[in-house]
Amino acid sequence: MSLADQLTARIRRDGPLSIADYMTACLHDPADGYYATRPRLGAEGDFITAPHISQIFGELLGLWAAAVWEELGRPHRVRLVEMGPGDGTLISDVLRASGASPGFAAAQETWLVETSGPLRAAQKARLGEARIHWANTLAEIPGDAPIILLANELLDCLPIHQAVFTPKGWRERCVGLDGRGALSFTLGAAPAKDLGPGAPGEVREWSPAVEDLGREVGALLVRTGGVALFIDYGRDADGPGDTLQSLRGHAKEGPLDHPGAADLTAHVDFPAFLAAARGAGAQTTAISTQGDFLRCLGVGLRAQRLTAARPDQAAVIARQVDRLIAPDQMGALFKVAAVHTPGLSPPGLASGGAAP
């Protein structure tokens, strides 16, 4: 039975699903979920991320991590953690670049937080297993050393809720069945969250999962010390409502078209994520754009050096960098922010909110 058939039977039995429950099933169902069974990253897959566009992205984050270690006082032990490490491309580039700092290379212990069996296998094939530790959850990371955490395009995969403003007020948007028995969007009861006033037809999104992770990261860093860097596409203020999207073969399709066979994502509510981290006692930086952040880290200089070493690839390198930082590419849509313990100033980011 396909996942679509399973979801149809579930809806007939229990009623419409929230968008959050639908996303969770499509992405993580053990037998048919996208990440559990068939994630396809890179040029030949369903979507491409910054590490696949250019090695410069991961190299700059590796140098960033080494600079954070310096700011932490060069502790003799530090845990370098990546959440949602994909096929291992990013952490591979990070480790290669950060190896230029021998002290950091000797001090750091690498942990990857990964729940997907196929992706974990890809990571092991790329990285080997000798110096890497794997965990299913952030809670499994030992808390007896400072942490430097990286997460690129992780938050956008966390489940969201949606609501639509109707003449009867806000109603949660759900996945139900149409008259032909096919999956379709429908409206349910009033949402548990107070969304305030709205305009007719307006859609609002929120994600308890994003806020829960913000609290977890904030609390962890308060205990251990360190910095967590998050890069994702999303908003730095209130924005348009319906951002749920499905990608398959690098093309957008309807979120209900192929359950379990496509990646489902939504724009990240960075202000809510950071507020939750501050509520747990951590501090946060201001929200930057990916373009501004990478410029601060020296993306132009790194591109020049790479071009000097590979002059025949100059045009390719220029296109890759443009895709990472140009406002009409990834430069403005993708946001960057860090959660950190008090007293730190993560490189490339302005200071932001303090813990309440």
Long-range contacts (C-beta under 8 A, 24 or more apart in sequence): 2-32, 2-259, 2-260, 3-29, 3-31, 3-32, 3-33, 3-259, 3-260, 4-183, 4-258, 4-259, 4-260, 6-32, 7-175, 7-183, 7-259, 8-177, 8-181, 8-183, 11-175, 11-176, 11-177, 11-183, 12-177, 15-176, 16-174, 16-175, 16-176, 16-186, 16-188, 17-174, 17-175, 17-176, 18-161, 18-172, 18-174, 18-175, 18-188, 19-159, 19-160, 19-161, 19-162, 19-173, 19-174, 19-175, 19-244, 20-159, 20-160, 20-161, 20-207, 20-208, 20-209, 21-159, 22-175, 22-259, 23-159, 23-160, 23-244, 23-264, 24-159, 25-259, 25-260, 26-259, 26-260, 26-262, 26-264, 27-157, 27-263, 27-264, 28-115, 29-260, 32-259, 32-260, 33-260, 34-260, 34-261, 34-262, 34-263, 34-264, 35-115, 35-116, 35-119, 35-157, 36-115, 36-116, 36-117, 36-118, 37-118, 37-260, 38-118, 38-260, 38-261, 39-116, 39-118, 39-119, 39-263, 41-86, 41-87, 42-87, 42-89, 45-250, 46-247, 46-248, 46-249, 46-250, 46-262, 46-263, 47-247, 47-250, 47-263, 48-250, 49-86, 49-90, 49-152, 49-153, 50-90, 50-152, 50-153, 50-231, 50-290, 50-324, 50-330, 50-334, 51-86, 51-89, 51-90, 51-93, 51-152, 52-89, 53-320, 53-323, 53-324, 53-330, 54-317, 54-320, 54-321, 54-323, 54-324, 55-93, 55-306, 56-299, 56-302, 56-303, 56-306, 56-317, 56-320, 56-321, 56-324, 57-90, 57-93, 57-294, 57-324, 58-89, 58-90, 58-91, 58-92, 58-93, 58-94, 58-96, 58-97, 59-93, 59-94, 59-96, 59-97, 59-302, 60-97, 60-294, 60-297, 60-298, 60-299, 60-302, 61-90, 61-93, 61-94, 61-97, 61-150, 61-229, 62-93, 62-94, 62-95, 62-96, 62-97, 62-98, 62-99, 63-97, 63-98, 63-100, 63-297, 64-229, 64-297, 64-346, 64-347, 64-348, 65-94, 65-98, 65-104, 65-108, 65-148, 65-150, 66-97, 66-98, 66-100, 66-101, 66-104, 67-347, 68-148, 68-226, 68-227, 68-344, 68-346, 68-347, 69-101, 69-103, 69-104, 69-107, 69-108, 69-148, 70-101, 70-104, 71-344, 71-345, 71-346, 71-347, 72-146, 72-148, 72-225, 72-226, 72-344, 74-103, 74-104, 74-107, 75-107, 75-145, 75-146, 76-107, 77-107, 77-109, 77-145, 77-146, 78-104, 78-107, 78-108, 78-109, 78-145, 78-146, 78-147, 78-148, 78-226, 79-108, 79-109, 79-110, 79-111, 79-141, 79-142, 79-145, 79-146, 79-147, 79-148, 79-224, 79-226, 80-108, 80-109, 80-110, 80-111, 80-148, 80-150, 81-110, 81-111, 81-112, 81-113, 81-138, 81-141, 81-147, 81-148, 81-149, 81-150, 82-110, 82-111, 82-112, 82-113, 82-149, 82-150, 82-151, 83-113, 83-138, 83-149, 83-150, 83-151, 83-154, 84-113, 84-114, 84-151, 84-152, 84-153, 84-154, 84-157, 85-112, 85-113, 85-114, 85-119, 85-123, 86-119, 86-122, 86-123, 86-153, 87-119, 87-122, 87-123, 87-126, 88-112, 88-122, 88-123, 88-125, 88-126, 88-127, 89-126, 90-150, 90-152, 91-123, 91-127, 91-150, 92-126, 92-127, 94-150, 95-127, 108-148, 109-133, 109-145, 111-135, 111-141, 113-137, 113-138, 113-140, 113-141, 138-213, 138-216, 138-217, 138-220, 139-216, 141-220, 143-220, 143-223, 143-224, 144-224, 145-224, 146-224, 146-225, 146-226, 147-220, 147-221, 147-224, 147-225, 147-226, 147-227, 147-228, 148-226, 148-227, 148-228, 149-217, 149-226, 149-227, 149-228, 149-229, 150-228, 150-229, 151-228, 151-229, 151-230, 151-231, 151-232, 152-231, 152-232, 153-231, 153-232, 153-233, 154-230, 154-232, 155-210, 155-213, 155-230, 155-232, 155-234, 155-268, 155-273, 156-232, 156-233, 156-234, 156-265, 156-266, 156-267, 156-268, 157-263, 157-264, 157-265, 158-207, 158-209, 158-210, 158-213, 159-207, 159-209, 160-205, 160-206, 160-207, 160-209, 160-210, 160-244, 160-266, 161-191, 161-193, 161-205, 161-206, 161-207, 161-208, 162-203, 162-204, 162-205, 162-241, 162-242, 162-244, 163-191, 163-193, 163-195, 163-203, 163-204, 164-201, 164-202, 164-203, 165-195, 165-198, 165-199, 165-200, 165-201, 165-202, 165-203, 165-204, 166-200, 167-200, 169-198, 170-195, 170-198, 170-204, 173-203, 175-256, 183-256, 183-259, 184-256, 185-256, 202-241, 203-240, 203-241, 203-242, 204-241, 205-241, 205-242, 205-243, 205-244, 205-266, 205-267, 205-269, 206-269, 206-272, 207-266, 207-269, 207-272, 210-268, 210-269, 210-272, 210-273, 210-276, 211-272, 211-273, 211-275, 211-276, 212-276, 213-273, 213-276, 214-272, 214-273, 214-274, 214-275, 214-276, 214-277, 214-279, 214-280, 214-339, 215-276, 215-277, 215-279, 215-280, 216-280, 217-277, 217-280, 217-282, 217-339, 218-276, 218-277, 218-278, 218-279, 218-280, 218-281, 218-282, 218-339, 218-355, 219-280, 219-281, 219-282, 221-282, 221-339, 221-340, 221-341, 222-280, 222-281, 222-282, 222-341, 225-341, 226-340, 226-341, 227-338, 227-339, 227-340, 227-341, 227-344, 227-346, 228-338, 228-339, 228-340, 229-336, 229-337, 229-338, 229-346, 230-270, 230-273, 230-336, 230-337, 230-338, 230-339, 231-290, 231-293, 231-334, 231-335, 231-336, 232-268, 232-270, 232-334, 232-335, 233-267, 233-268, 233-330, 233-333, 233-334, 233-335, 234-267, 234-268, 234-269, 234-270, 234-335, 235-267, 235-268, 235-269, 235-270, 235-271, 235-335, 236-270, 236-271, 236-287, 236-335, 237-271, 239-267, 243-267, 268-335, 270-335, 270-337, 273-337, 274-337, 274-339, 274-352, 274-353, 275-353, 277-339, 278-353, 278-354, 278-355, 278-356, 279-355, 279-356, 280-355, 281-355, 282-339, 282-340, 282-341, 282-355, 283-339, 283-340, 283-341, 283-342, 283-344, 283-352, 283-353, 283-354, 283-355, 284-337, 284-338, 284-339, 284-340, 284-352, 284-353, 285-337, 285-338, 285-340, 285-346, 285-349, 285-350, 285-351, 285-352, 286-337, 286-349, 286-350, 286-351, 286-352, 287-335, 287-336, 287-337, 287-352, 288-335, 288-336, 288-337, 288-348, 288-349, 288-350, 289-327, 289-331, 289-332, 289-334, 289-335, 289-336, 290-324, 290-325, 290-330, 290-331, 290-332, 290-333, 290-334, 290-335, 290-336, 291-324, 291-325, 291-326, 291-327, 291-330, 291-331, 291-332, 292-331, 293-336, 293-348, 293-349, 294-324, 294-325, 295-325, 296-347, 296-348, 296-349, 297-347, 297-348, 299-324, 299-325
